[in-house]
Amino acid sequence: MAKQNLTELSDSDLLELLDETKDELLNLRFQIVTGQLDNNQRIGVVRRDVARIKTELRMREINAAEAQAQGAE
């Protein structure tokens, strides 16, 4: 994943990026099992990317719930 600001992406773009990143992680895992992966550090980078995307999605979910709760008061 290129260094990009996740806060600037829409929810649908984030979900698409999450799917792509998970697919990349799956491919990397297959490569490591078959002995084709040269750069083992790439797995850690991709795992952190997945975590960053999930964190951003969860923060948006929490903010939306708080805004809805304040609007109901």
C-alpha positions, 0 to 999 in steps of 0.5 A: 500500500502506498503511503496515503492518508486513509482519512481522505478515502471514502468508506467504500474505498477503504473497504476495497483497499482492505480486500486488496490488502487481505488478498496480498497478505494471502498471496504472501503467505502462499509464497512463504509456504512454497519458498518463493518469498524473498522479502519476509518483512513484507508480511509484517508491513502488509499486516500493519496496513490491514490493521491501519485500515481496520482501525480507521473504519472502526474510528469512523463507526464509533464517531458515527454512533456518537454523533447519532447518540448526541442527535437523539438527545 
